[in-house]
Amino acid sequence: MALTISNNETDWNWFVLKNGGGFLQSWEWGEFQEAVGRSIFRYRVDSSDDHTLKETVGQFSLLQHTLPFGQSYLYIPGGPVVVGADYRSEAFDSCLIALANALHQSGAIFARIEPAAIADAQLSRADLRQRGFFAAGQVQPRYSTIVNLNQSETELFAAMKQKTRYNIRLAEKRGVIVREADRSDAHTFRQEIKKFWRLMTETSQRDHFRAHEYAYYEKMLETLSPRNNRALTVRLIFADYQSESVAAALVAWFGDTATYLHGASSSRFKQVMAPYMLHWSAMRQAKAAGLKKYDFWGVAPEDAPDNHPWSGITRFKLGFGGDRVSYIGAWELPNHHFWYRLYRWTKRLKKIIG
């Protein structure tokens, strides 16, 4: 096994796309992370049999996050990516060995991974425990629902729940218009981002969740603009009613998948059901461009109680049809056990205090 720093964007994205990796392991997402001030290292894991040609068996983008007292931890979002997406193979073990080596060299307290592996079907909790990992709280959504766009629009519409179909028709009847953000010049586009930010601020205050800072969304939309014709793009989409933007979404396109990243809506004109029209239009746009999946990226677990904080948004997303997916979640590999135990204890204490 040979661990190599990768600096070839084309080869990197080719491997990610060929082996079932998502946008979180794309070259462009790493550039966005650098733009918001995070350190990133891209590693390629090659076979090292002297009797055969070397081949790449895994890849991972590694982010370094700072902690108090001069400490840090490493994080692989949506990875590592393994050849053939086979997480019960020697290739996956080679990636974990490479990660352990990088972890020791960095001096970080621990490394966190979130493989894009279906729980139990591709990888089990026991598999990871046997390799020294501890279960951790999710960073990326662990549960999702994915709509198959390899159907006609008639079939997609018919697969939705009756209330969703009704609300889409209602939004259309009342004149809701869906459009992409105006990128005609830098000033205009900046105003569009601010419009999204105002909607996001209202939504986070109303629904009691913490949004990212304005600069985070600004950097994302600047770095991952569809104008750049890169493998990963993020589109800012608005639903307008009476010339006012009342709902918005950020949708990432990578490979054959469109992923709904962030959304916001106004309490004004709630009765026109703009978010329903917004997603139906986003799905149709992705389908027209040849994409095969629309990932709603984040729902409550199937057995979640009715008072789960994501219950409302889950009902909304499930109304569009699609199949539920459950990933293996986040797992952590300790390097310095004293500091790692202290870190876990501090996190539990914060959760108790609230």
N, C-alpha and C positions, 0 to 999 in steps of 0.2 A: 504494500500500500504506500503510495506517494502522495503527499499533500503539497499542493501548488497554489500560489496566489494567481487568480485569473484576471486578465485585463483585456479579454476579447469579448466585446458586447454581443456580437452576432452568434458566436459559438455558445455563449452563456444562455441566451434566450432560446436558442435551438434546443439545447438539452432540457431546459425547464419545460418547454412546451411539449416536447416529445415524450417526456416521462411523467406527465400528469401534474406538474407543478403549477401553482397559481401565481397571480400577479404580485403577491408579497415577496416572491423570490425572483422577480424580474429584475433586469439590470436597471431599468428606469425607476423602479420603486426605491432601489438603493440610492440612486441619485437624488431623489426627493428627500430621503432620510438625511443625506449629507447636507442638503439645502436648509434643513431645519436644525442643523448643528450636531448631528450624531455621527460618530465614527463608524465606518463600515469596512468590513474585510470580506472579500469574496474568495472562497476556497473551492478548488477542484480536487476531487479524490480520484486518483488513477490506480488501476491494478499495477502490480509491480513484479509480475512473473517474468523472470529473465528469458524464458523460453518462448514467450509470445509477445506480440505487439501490445504496448500499453493501451488501455482503453479507459475512458472516464466512467466510473461506476456511481459517482454521486457528486453533488454540489450543494453548497449552502452559503448564503449571505449572512454574515455575522455582525450584529450591531452591538456596540459597547455602550452601556448605560452607567452613569456615575451614581454613586451612593455616598452617604455621609462618611466622614472620617477617612477620606481618600480612597475608599473602596469602590468596586465596580462589579457589574455582572454582564455576561454575554447573552445574547438573545437571537434565536433563529426563528423568525416569523414564517409560518407556512413551510417549514423544512425540518431536516434536510430533504432534498429531492434525490430520489434513488432510481437507478436505472431500472426500467420496467415497472416502476412504482411498487416494487416487491420489498415490503418492509420486514419480511421474515427471511431475508437472504443474507449472504455474506457481505453483499454490497452495503446494506444498512449498517451492519456491524463495523465495516471499514469506516463508514462516515462517523460513527460514534467514537471510534478510536481516534480518528483525526480530530474530532471535536475535543476529546479529552486532552490531546496533545496541545491544541491551541489554547485550551483553558489553562493548563499548567504554565505555558509560556507567558500568558497574559497576566497571571497572578490574580485574576478575578475570583470573587468568592464562589460563584457558581455559574453554570450555563443553563439557560432555559430553551427548550425546543417546543414547537407546536407543529408536528408533521401533518401534512394534508392527507392523513390516513383515516379511512373509515374504521370506527371503533369495532373491535372484535373481528370483523371481516378481513381487514388488512393488518391490524396490529392490536394487541390486547394490553390491558393494564399490567397483567402478569409478565408479558414480554419485557416491558420497560422496567418494572421493579427488579427483575432478574439482572438487569444491566446497571443497577445502582441508582435509578432515577426515582424521584419522589413526585407524587401528584401535586400540582399547583393550581391556583386560581387561573381561569382562562384570561387571556389578553385579547385574542381574536375570538369571534363568535364560534362556539363549539357546535351549535345546532343551526341548521339552515333549512331552507326549502328552495328547490331548484326547478324551474319550469323548462321543459323540453321545447325548444323553438323549432324542432324538426317536425312541425305540424302546420297545417294551413291555419290562417287567421281564424277561419270559421271554427276549426277544431279547438284552437286555443281559447277562444271566447266561450265555447260550449263547455269546456272543462272547468270554467270558473264557477264559483258559487252564485246562486241566483241574486243575492243582494249585491255582489260585486258587479255583475252584469247590469243590474238596474242602475247602480250609481254611475257607471261609465256612461250609460245612455243619458242619464239625467245631466251629467256634466256637459256632454256634447250638445244636448238640447238647449242648455242655458248659455252656451257660447264660450265655454272654457277653451282657450287656445294654448297649446303646448309648443314651446320653442326652445332652441339652444341659446345660450348667452351670446350676446353681440360681441364679437371679437374684432370689429372693424378697425379699432385703434386702441392703443394702450389705455387712454383715459376712459373711454367708454367701457372697456372690459373691467377696469378697476371699479367703476360704478356698479357694474353687474355683481361683482364679488361682494361689494358692500351691501347690496340688496339681499344677497343670499345670507350674509352675516346677520343682518337685522332679523330676517326670518328665523335663523338658527337661534339667535339670542332669545327671541320670543318663545320659541318652542322649548328650549332647555329650561327656561324659567317656569313655563306652564306645566311641563311634564316632569320637572324635578330631576334632571340629569345634568351632568357637567359636559359642556361642549369644549372642543379645542379652542385655543386662542385664534383670533382673526388671522395672525401671521401664518398659522399652520395651513389653513384653507387657501390663503393667498399663494403660498409657496407651492402647494399641491397643484393648483390650477395653472400657475405659471410654468412649473417644471414639466407637467404632464399634459400640456396643451395638445389637442388633436391636430393643431397646425404643424406640429413638429414631425408628424408621420413616423412615429416610433412604434415599437411593438406594444407598449402600454400607453393608453391615453385615458384621461379622465374628463368627462363631459359635464358641464353645468347646465341643467335643464330646468326651465321654469314653466309653471302653469299660470296663465294670466286670465283674469276676469275683469271686464270693464277697464282694460288698460292698466290693471294693477296686478303685480306678481303676488299670488296668494299661496303658492306652494313651490318647492324647489327640491332638486335631488342632484347628488354627485354620483355618476355612474362610470365605473372603470371598465374599459374594454381591453382584454388581453387574450390572445389566442381565439378560441371559439366561445368565450364566455363574457357576458356583460354582468357586472357585479354592482349592486346597489350599495354604495358606501355610507352615505349620509343623506338625511332628508330633513326638511323643515316645512312648516306651514303656518299660516296666519289664522287667528280665530275669526277674523273678518270674512264674511261670505262663506262660512263653513258649510252652509246649506247647498252650495253648488258642487260639492264633492270633487274638488280639483285634484287631490292626490290620486284618486282612482284613474282619472284621465291621464295624469302624468305618467303613471307606471304602464298603463296600456300603450301609450304612445312610445315610451322608452323600449318596451318589448318589441313593438312593431318595427321601430327603427333598427334595433339590433338584428332582428330577423332579416330585414331587407338588406342589411350589410353582410349577411352570410353567417352570422354567429349562430351557435346551436343551443346555448343555454343562457337563462336569465336567473342569476343567483340573488335571492333576496337577503342573504348574508346576515342572519341573526334572528332566531326565534327562540321562544321558551322551550324547555324540554317537553317531550310528549306527555309526561306524567306530572307536569307542573300544576300547582293549585290555581284556582281562579284568581287569587289575589297576587299572583306572580307579577313583578314589576313590568314584565314584557308581555303580559297577557293581551292587552289591547292591540299592540302593534303586531303580535302574532296572529290574532284573528284577522287583521287587515291583510297581512301577507298571505296567509293560507287561503284567503278568498280568491286569489288568482290561480289556484290549482298548484300543480307541481308535486314533487316528491320530497319528503323529509330526509335529511342527511344528518348523521351524528358522527363527529370526528373524535379522535382520541384525546384531544385537549392538550393542556400545557403540562410539561414535566421538567423537573430541575435536577441537574447533576452537580452535587457539591464538590468544591475544590478545597476550601478552607472550612472545616467543619464547625469550628468555634464561631466564626463570623456568620456562617450560614444559619446555625441554630439561633443566633442573636437576631438575624434578619427575619426569620420566620416568627420568632416570638414577638418582635416589634410589630409585624403585620397583624398578628392575631390580636394584640393589645389595641391597635388602632381600630380594628373592626368592632371590638367590644365597646370601646369608648364612643365610637361613631363619629 
